[in-house]
Amino acid sequence: MNENFGKKRLQRSRSNRLLTGVCGGIGEFIGVDANLVRLAFAVLTLLGFSGVLVYIIAWVVMPEEGAETSVAEHVIRNFQGKKSDL
């Protein structure tokens, strides 16, 4: 039996995206419409620009649907590989 059966994974959506799939992925993970998540980011942005910062952080740390690594993990692994070549 698959050990990942029934486990949700927070990841960026490929099918429910406007920009990078962050809101679609969060919506799928918590079981709400992605438009509500987008609205929350818009409100956070209007209340002091924190929505943009949170969105960028989520984009960097959330892997894309079907991918094993996030943008941050990819950058760190590439940096470590280049560092060991020195």
Phi, psi and omega in degrees: 000145182290125182289342179268003182299127177084355179267129176275149178231128178285114182210156179288138183280141173269332185265331184246073184223148169251315177248281185244358178090007181297308183294321177297318179294317178295317178300316178295322183293316183266355175081033176235166178295137180299332179294329176292322177293318177299319178298319178298317177297322179295318179296315177300322179294317180291336181267023174131023173070003181291336179298320178295317180296315179296320179297315180296317178298317179297319179298321183287322186265342180271126175288154176286151179307126180091349179265152179273331186236155177271175177300318181296316179297321179297314180296316181297316180296320177295319179295317180294322178294318179289325180293322181286341178285342183287000000 
